Amino acid sequence: MIYDEQNIFAKILRDEIPCEKILETNDAISFNDISPKAKVHVLVIPKGPYIDIYDFNKNASKEEVVGFWNGVNETIEKLQIEKKGFQLKAHKGEAGGQEVFHFHVHILSND
């Protein structure tokens, strides 16, 4: 599969589509999901063009990987759910439930 530059997350990264931004770093951006499945439902995406978690883990630089996961932790802290609890979900491929083919993780919490 080739990365689709017209996917919704690529458009958000280019500021073509607005989002309710939570955090932005050099390597990641987090924002509220437009169709939340929990009281807190935030997406975190890397700024690089990675299709899914496998593509990201295989092809991103060490700096991008560390920067992305630091962005996930910073988002969790900003949401103040690090002690309350949360779910972290990533989907890979259609069979895995992935709908947007730009790597992203869901942070969900019902508290």
Buried (B, 14 or more C-beta within 10 A) or exposed (E): EEBBEEBBBBBBBEEEEEBEEBBEBEBBBBBEBEEEEBEBBBBBBBBBBBBBBBBBEEEBEEEBBEBBBBBBEBBBEEBEBEEEEBBEEBBBEEEEEBEBBBBBBBBBBEE
